Amino acid sequence: MLTFGGMRFARGPLTLGQRNVLESLSQRSADADHTDNLDRVVPVPPRTDMGEVSAAVHALVRRHETLRTRFPAGAREQVVDGAGMLTIRLCGSVEEARAALCAEPFDIVGEWGIRVAAVCRDSRPRSVVLCLSPLAVDAWAANLVADDLRVLLRGAERPDPMLQPLAQAAAESTSDSRCGQAEALAHLRKVLLVAPPEPQGVADPGGWRLGELRSGTVDPAARAVATRCATTAAVVYLAAAAIGLGAGPHVLRTVAHNRLTPAEMSCVAPFALDMFVPVDASGEFDAVVGRTGDAYREASRHSRYDPGAVRPLVDEVTETRGSRPDLSVLVHDLRASARPPAGSAATTFRWREPCRPPELRWCLAIADDGDVVTLSLLANERASIPEFLHGMARLIVAAADRVTTVVQPQAQWCGDRSGKR
């Protein structure tokens, strides 16, 4: 048990990123079968004992106020504790630690946003497993926490963080920031007015399936296409996903990094917000990539907004246009910015254990797995999942090789998205 004291106690408003997480948590059903907790595994250097591990974790929690923050007033306030306690569990394996730490959502009223376990073998710590609350970190910040702990375990010094969440919340409350948030919502309203209508029908609660494609060639190909089109691989993946949904207009949700300054880049807090990118998936692939890049840049310029205003805005637009805009497709790019060399592993597909996402029909995640990239599709249409993922990978690789870049309407891989099952 670690005991903390003598730190700053403070309270104040939430950041936009924290409000976005709370908005998402409010939409979860009572029987939700997954959490949004993030975990990281940090190796312990040889000859490090538990006392040194405890000291490093203690220093980590003192450094980052988000790791000792609670939300007793829900969406209205965050409280940074100046004192408290944290348990380090002892486990025999990483799997055991993850099961012990990550299975349950955090109690945001009474619990800090970090849980810790030390994996021990032969009475010595071998790794530290961190479970982090989505209200404490996004994926970028979780990596910062893991990197900090690696350094602290080596006994090295770290400069103090330049920015803490309460300071970020204050910056987002200025008049300039509020004007930018209003402009972002005005931009989103324009996107919603021209978005295709939401598919009709109700997804089968037991029909969710999760398929995963592992490929060593798709990411180098995406980067090659991006270089040719003067854009990023993230844009190439978005364009290919839109083509898989069928020729014509789509609005794809993705996640905005939302870190612009050096202080924000090093801040441990959730910054990520949804971006809504309109994509016209018709014509030659490079042209689709180019249009997607333009739309992506414009969405990025308008990616800081009050997340609580999105739902009322969607309702208002629905009443104005007479149909609900389709925002049910999420493309989540989780790749690291730096990539290892292209892997030689064969492209493979497998089924994984699905969950039930709120308000989504399709969720495509792109992530690193050693020297390969995984494309994981969570959807309510089992038969189309392998076809979609293989088709998306083939399109990107062919485009890099200039084999074919023309998109035909019949290239839709996802089947009927009308909502009928």
N, C-alpha and C positions, 0 to 999 in steps of 0.2 A: 504494500500500500504506500503510495507516494502522498506526501502532505505538502500543500502549497500555502503560502502566505506572503504578505508584504507587497503584493502586486496591485496595479491600478484597478479600482472598482469604477465602472462607468455604465451608463445606460443611455440609450438614444434611439433614433429611428432606424428602420431597416434600409439596407441597400436595395437597389433594383434587383440584383441577383438573388438576394435572400427572399424578397417578395415573390420572385418568380417561382422559387422552390415551394414556398408556402401555397401559392396558387395551384401548383401541380399537386401537392399533397392533399389539398382540399377536394380535388376531383377523384381521389382514389376511393373505390368502393370498400365497404366494410370487409368484404371477402377477398380483397386483393391478395394475390399469391406471390408477390415479390416485394422486395424493398429496393430503394434507390441508394443504399449504402455503398460507399466506395472502399475498396481494400487495397493495400499495398504491402509487399513483403520486402523487408530490408535485411540483407545479410549482415551478420555480426562478424567483425574482424576476428581472426584467430587470437587466442589468449585473452579475449575480453571476458570479464566475469560479470555476474548479475549486478554487482554494485555499479559497475561502469555503465551497464545498460540502463539501470534505473536513473543514473545521473544524466544520461543523454536524453532520455524521455522527459525527465523533469525540466531540463533546459529547453527542450522543444516546446513544451506546453507553456512555459513562461514567455517564450519569444512571440508566440502567435495568439493574439487575443481571441480569434475565432474558435480556437480549440477549447476555450473555457467560457464559452458564451451559451446562455440559455435564452429561451423565448417565452417567459411566463405570461406575457400579455398577447400571445399569438402574433397576429400580423401587425401589431401596433408598436412593438418595442423589442429591442435586444438588450440583454444585461450581461456585461462582462464581469465575471467574478474575480475578486482580488484574493480569494482564499478558497480552499477546497481540498478534495482528496480524489485520487485516481488509483484504481487497482491494475496491476500488471498480472495477468493470468499466466500460469505455466502450463504448456501443452507439449505433447510428444511429437506433433507433426503440424505442418502448415494447414493441412485439411482439417484437422481437429480444431486448430485455432480459428480458422474461418467459420467453421460451424458454430463455435462457441460465441464468436463476436458478432457475426453479420446476419444471423438468421432473423433477428427482430429489429423493427424500426426503432429509432432513437426516441426517447421521451424528451421532447424538445422543451418541456416546462422545467424539468428537474435535472436533466442529464447534460453534461458537457458533450461536445461533438466529436469525441475521440474515445475509442476503446483500444486496449493494447494487450497483446499476448507475446510472451517469449517462448520460442520453440527450443527445447533443450534436449540434448542427447549426451549421454555419459556425464550428466550433471553439469554440463556447460551450455550456455546459450549459443545457438547457431544462427537464429534469425529472429527478427521482430516482425510481427504481423500487426498492422494498423487497420482498424475499421473506422471510417470517417463518415460523419453525417453529411448529407447533401446540403444541409443548411450551413455547414462549416466550410465546405470546399466544393469546387467543381473538379473536373478531371485534371485540368492544368494545375490547380492549387494542390490537389492530392499528390501530384508528382513533385511539386515544390517541397511539401512536407516530407516525403520520402527522401528527397535529395538532402534536405537539411539534417535529417536523422543520420544518414550515411556519414556526413561530415562530423556531426557531433559524436558519433560512435568512435571515430578516429581520434577524438580529443582535440580537434582543430577549432579555431575561433570562427565565428560567423558575425558579419555586420548586422546591426539591428535592422529589422524590416523598415522600409521607407514609408509604408502605408498600412494602416490597420482598418478594419471594416467600418468603424464609426467615423473615421475621417473620410472614407469614401462616401458614406451616406450623407455627410455634410456637403461634400462637393456636388453630389447629385441633387441637392436641395436648392442650389443657387438658381437665380433667375435665368442665367444663360443655359444651364442644364435643363431647366423646365421648358424653355423655349425649344430646345433641341428635341425633347421628348414629345412635345406637341407636334412638331414637324414630322417626327417618326410615325406617329399615329395617323397623321394626315396622309402620309405616303402609304401606309398599310391600308387605309380606307380605299384608296385608288386601286390597289391590288385586289382587294376583296370584291370590289364592284365588277371586275372583269374575270374573276376566277370561275372555272366551270362549276356546275352545281354538284352538291354532295350526292353520292350514290344513294339510291333508295334501298330500303331493306334493313334488317337487323342481323348482325353477325351472330353466328352460332356460338354460344358461350363455350361449348366443348370442342369447337372446330379450329382452335388456334394451333398452328404448327410453326416450328422454327427450324430452318435449314441453313447449313453453313457450307460455303465453298472456300477451300483453301487453295491459293494460287501463288506461285513464285514469279509469274510473268505479268499479271494484270497491273501491278503497281508500277513497275518500270515502263510498261506501255502507256499507262495513264500519264506518267510524267513526260514521256516523249511527246504525246499529243499536246500536253499543256505547253511544252516548250515551243512547239510549232505554232500553236494558237495564241501565244503570249498571254497565258493565264496560269492557273494552278491545277494540280491534280484533283483537288476538291471539286472544282467546277466541272472537270471531265466526268467524274463520277456522277454528279448531279445530272448532267446532260444525258449520260447513258441510262440512268435510272428513269428519267422522263421518257426516253424513247421506249424503254421496256413497258411503260404504262400505255403506250399507243401514241400514234402521231396526233398532233394537235396541242392545245393549250393545257397546261397544268400549273398548279401552285404547289411547290414542294417546301415543306418545313425543313429547316436545318438549324444548326446551333451556331450562334455568333460567339466568337471568342471574346470580343468586347474588352480587350486589354490594349491600350494605345500607348501609354507612357511607360518609361522604365519603372516607375513606382507601381503602376498597375500590374506590370508584368511580374513583379516580385511579390505581389500582395497575396496572402493566403486568405481567400474568401471566394464565394461563388460570384462570378461575373456573368456567366453564360446566360443568354436569352435566345428564344426562338427567332429565327429569321424566316421570312416568307418570300420565296423566290419564284416569280412567274417565269415559266419556261415554255417556249413554243417548240415542241418536239417534231417538227416537220422539216424535210429537206435533207441536204447533205450534212454529214456528221460534224465536220469542222464548223459549218454555219450554225448548227445547233449549239455547239460549244461556245462559239463567239457570242451568240445572243444570251446564252446562259451566263457567261462572264460579265456582260454588261449589266444584266439584271442582278447578279450577285453583288457587284460593286455598289449598285444603287441601294440594295437592301442593307449592305454593310454600313453605308452612310446613315441609315435610319434604323439601327439595331438597338438603340437605347431608348426604352419607353417604359411607361408604367404597365407592368404585366396585368394588373387588375383591371385595366381599361380595355383589354382585348376582347373579353367575352361580351361586355355590353356593346362594343363596336361591331362585333360579328352579328349580334342580334339586331342592331339597328340597320346594318347593311342587308341582312336577310329580309327584313320588312320592306326596305326600299326596293329591292330587286325581285322579291317574290320567291326566292329560292335561297337555300343556305349554301354559302361557298364551301367548296371541298378543300379542307385543310387536313385530310386524314392520312397523308403520306409524309413520313418523317425519314430523312436521310441523315444519319448521325456519323460524322467522320471523326474517328478516334485515333487516327494514325499519328505517329510522331513526325515531327518535321524532318528529322534526319532519318535516312533509310540505309539499311545494310545493302550489300550487293544483291542482285537478283538471285533468288534461290533456284535450285535445279529440281526441287520436289515436284512430283506430278500434281496436276490439279485434281482435287478430290472433293467429294460431297458427302455430307453426313447429316442426319437428323439430330437435333438437340432438344432438350426439355424446354417447352415453351412457357411463357407467362401470358397474362392477359393485360395488355396495355390500355389505359383509359383514352377514349376519344380517337383512337387510331385504327386504321384498317391495314396499313402497311408500315412496317418499321425496318428500314435497311440500315445496318451498322457496318462500317468499314473499320477494321482494326488490325494492328500489328500482331503477329504471332511468330516471333523469331525472324527468320529471313523470308517469310511469306506474309501475305495479307489475307485476311478472312473477310468474305462478304456474307453477312448473316441476315436473312430475311425472316421476319416474324409476320405472319399473315394468317388470314382465315380461309385460305384456299390452298389446300395441301398439294393438289396436282400441279399447280403452276409454279411452285417455289423452285424446284430444281431447274425448270426451263428458264425462269426469269434470271437466276444467278448465272447459269451457263451462258445464256444469251448475252447478258451484260458483259461478262468477261470476254466472250468471243468478239463482240463489237469493239471493245477498247483495244484488244490485241490486234485485230484486223486493221483498225484505224491507224495504229502505230506503224504497222507494216504497209500501209497504203493498199491493202488488198481490196477493201471496199469501204466506202464511207457514205454511201447513199442509203437513206432510210426510207423504206417503203411502208405504207400503212399496215400491211399484213405482218410487219415485224414486231407487232405487239406480242409480248411473251406472257403477260400476266392473266390472260383469260378475261372473263366477263367481270368488270368492276361495277356493274349496275346494282350490286347488293344482293342479287339473287343467289341462292345457294342450291 
